Amino acid sequence: MTSRRGATVVALGVVFAWYAIARILEIFPGSIPQTAIVALDVLGALAFALVDGARGYGLRGIVVFAGICVVVGNVVENLGVATGFPFGHYSFVNLMGPKLWHVPVLLGLAYIGMAYVAWRVAGAIAGPVSFAGARVLALPLLAAAIMTSWDVAQDPVWATVLHGWVWRDGGPWFGVPVSNYLGWYGTVLLIYLLFAAYLRKSGDGVEGSAGPALLFYAVCAAGNVMQILPRQAVGVVADPTGKLWQVGDITRASALVSIFVMGGFAVVGWMRQARRSAIG
């Protein structure tokens, strides 16, 4: 058991270093292709979910979670590109690499990593939650808010600045429509409700601290804040409607959301977990 725990610690350390390097490369890419950096970012978060998730839920549990994320994420994203529901009208370009129908493979995998992290952060805040009766909604509702706050910080940078995807009709949040965030919240809520239903039926529970997930979420927020460093002097970008946006405004807004919303969730999670540990 001790050797297994030690191997998990080493694996998590490697994953953290991998993810941190990917976030730094996003800011200072050099000669590395942007798609390769995106792959490092997404696969780093995925690796964290698999390693930490196996520790907490067992191999079967994290495989079920990953399967739910891939199926729901890809179905809803493909529906969104084809019809405009539930996110709004958008399309992907080549930044994220090969596609499965309308949606990049990497985007489908991206759901797993950050959805898992948000779920564990929500668990740190809410504490032990029963999945019986109406309380089955508690953790999914909170986790969906934590996951959506990540998207609020990220989407204008990836869409309006980097053009990883394009919002046909623009939107008030630096070229991103409000419908995106409503659709995003609904999509990840569905993922969490399905996983909660699985946990309710299987009786599986979380073992171990949510500390690694809290740290990962904080590192992600810090990576968003660093986006202001190389782009402060860059001028303006246009969304598909022709509206011009200051790049510095976009990256600073992302940084503020990352500090005060994402950072707020992380701090509350650390405090709640520390209090329970002190009592226990």
Residue pairs with C-beta under 8 A, 6 or more apart in sequence:
8 51
8 55
11 51
12 48
12 51
12 52
12 212
15 44
15 47
15 48
15 51
16 48
16 215
16 216
16 219
18 40
18 44
18 47
19 41
19 44
19 45
19 48
19 216
19 219
19 220
20 219
20 223
21 40
22 37
22 40
22 41
22 44
23 41
23 219
23 220
23 222
23 223
23 226
24 223
24 226
25 32
25 37
25 40
26 37
26 41
26 223
26 227
27 223
27 226
27 227
27 229
27 230
28 230
29 37
34 95
34 162
35 94
35 95
35 96
35 97
38 95
38 96
38 97
38 106
38 164
39 97
39 106
42 106
42 107
42 109
42 110
42 113
43 109
44 113
45 110
45 112
45 113
45 114
45 117
45 216
45 220
46 109
46 110
46 112
46 113
47 113
48 113
48 116
48 117
48 212
48 213
48 216
49 62
49 65
49 66
49 112
49 113
49 115
49 116
49 117
50 62
50 66
52 116
52 120
52 212
52 213
53 61
53 62
53 65
53 66
53 116
54 62
55 207
55 208
56 62
56 120
56 206
56 207
56 208
57 65
57 204
57 206
58 204
60 204
61 198
61 199
61 202
61 204
62 116
64 195
64 198
65 112
65 115
65 116
65 119
65 195
66 112
68 191
68 194
68 195
68 198
69 111
69 112
69 115
69 116
69 191
70 108
70 109
70 111
70 112
72 111
72 187
72 190
72 191
72 194
73 107
73 108
73 110
73 111
73 187
73 191
74 100
74 101
74 103
74 108
76 86
76 183
76 187
76 190
77 102
77 103
77 107
77 108
78 100
78 101
78 102
78 103
79 85
79 86
80 86
80 87
80 88
80 90
80 183
81 90
81 91
81 92
81 102
81 103
82 102
84 90
85 183
86 179
86 182
86 183
86 186
86 187
87 177
87 179
87 180
87 183
87 184
88 167
88 168
88 169
88 171
88 177
88 179
88 180
88 183
89 167
89 168
89 169
90 159
90 165
90 166
90 167
90 168
90 180
91 102
91 165
91 166
91 168
92 99
92 102
92 103
92 104
92 107
92 164
92 165
92 166
93 163
93 164
93 165
93 166
95 162
95 163
95 164
96 104
96 106
96 107
96 164
96 165
97 104
97 105
97 106
98 104
98 105
99 105
100 108
111 188
111 191
114 147
114 150
114 220
115 143
115 147
115 188
115 191
115 192
116 213
117 213
117 216
117 217
117 220
118 143
118 144
118 146
118 147
118 150
118 188
118 217
119 139
119 143
119 192
119 195
120 206
120 210
120 213
120 214
121 143
121 146
121 210
121 213
121 214
121 217
121 265
121 266
121 269
122 139
122 142
122 143
122 146
123 129
123 139
123 143
123 206
123 210
124 210
124 213
124 214
124 269
124 270
124 272
124 273
125 142
125 265
125 268
125 269
125 272
126 138
126 139
126 142
127 272
127 276
129 135
129 138
129 139
130 136
131 139
131 196
131 197
131 199
131 200
132 200
136 193
136 196
136 197
136 200
137 193
139 192
139 196
140 189
140 192
140 193
140 195
140 196
141 189
143 188
143 192
144 185
144 188
144 189
144 192
145 185
146 217
146 262
146 265
147 184
147 188
148 181
148 184
148 185
148 188
149 257
149 261
149 262
149 265
150 217
150 220
150 262
151 180
151 181
151 184
152 173
152 181
152 257
152 261
153 221
153 224
153 254
153 257
153 258
153 261
153 262
154 224
154 254
155 173
155 176
155 180
156 173
156 174
156 175
156 176
156 245
156 250
156 253
156 254
157 224
157 227
157 250
157 251
157 254
158 164
158 165
159 165
159 166
159 167
159 175
159 176
160 167
160 174
160 175
160 176
160 237
160 239
160 245
160 250
161 231
161 237
161 247
161 250
161 251
166 240
167 175
167 176
167 177
167 180
167 239
167 240
168 240
169 177
169 240
169 241
170 177
170 239
170 240
170 241
170 243
171 177
171 178
171 179
171 180
171 239
172 178
173 181
174 245
174 249
174 250
174 253
175 239
175 243
175 245
198 204
199 205
209 273
210 269
210 273
211 270
211 273
214 266
214 269
214 270
214 273
217 262
217 265
217 266
217 269
218 262
218 263
218 266
220 258
220 262
221 258
221 259
221 262
221 263
221 266
222 258
224 254
224 255
224 257
224 258
224 262
225 254
225 255
225 258
225 259
227 251
227 254
227 255
228 248
228 251
228 252
228 254
228 255
231 247
231 248
231 251
232 248
232 251
233 248
234 247
234 248
235 246
235 247
236 244
236 245
236 246
236 247
237 244
237 245
237 247
237 250
238 244
238 245
239 245
